[in-house]
Amino acid sequence: MSFLTQLSSISSGDLILLVPMALVGMILTSELPSHTRAAHYSFEIGGAVVGVIGAILLLHGLAALF
């Protein structure tokens, strides 16, 4: 099964991991120094996206082990 077809198999129970990982990414990147408010918000959004992508990779990596 390819990775793209596995993405459609994300269930609502996976939100238990996706939401906290997005928050962690957002909190970690909000600590980066920025001179403007727009840059600060861009860092937060980017951190949330990276956190969700990391959670998806973690979920599918764990599913491949079992």
N, C-alpha and C positions, 0 to 999 in steps of 0.2 A: 504494500500500500504506500503510495507516495505521500510526501509531506503535505501537499496541497489538499489531498482528499482527507487527510487526517484532521485538518483545520476545521472541517465542517462537523467533526464529531465532538466539538467542545460542548460540554453540557453546562447546565446552570450550576451544578455543584462545583465546577471549576472556577466559578467566580470567587469562591472562598480564597483562592490563591491569587487570582488576577488582580483584584482590587487592592490588597495589601502591597503587592509588588509594585503596582503603579504608584501608590502613596510613598513607598520607600524611595523609588526613583525620583519622584518629585521633591521629596524632602532633601535628598542628598544633593541634587543639582541646584536647589534653591540656595545652597550655601556658597555657590560660586560667586565671586565678586563681579558685579556688573555696574556700569555707569548710568544706564538708563532703565526705566521701568519695563520697556518693551523687551530688552535683552533678558531681564530677570524672568519675565513671563515666558519667554522663548525657552530659557533653560528649564523651567518647570515643566512645560509641555513636552519638551524633548526627553526629560527624565522620566516622565510618566509613560511615554511611548516605549522607551528602552526597557522600563520595568515590565510592561505588559508583554513585550516581545521575549524578554528573558523568562517570564513565567510560562509562556506558551512553549518555548523550547524545553523548559524544565518538565512540564507536564507530558510532552510527547517523548522526551527522553526517558522518563520514568515508565511510561506506558510501553515503550519498546523493550524495556528490561523484563517485564512480566508477561 
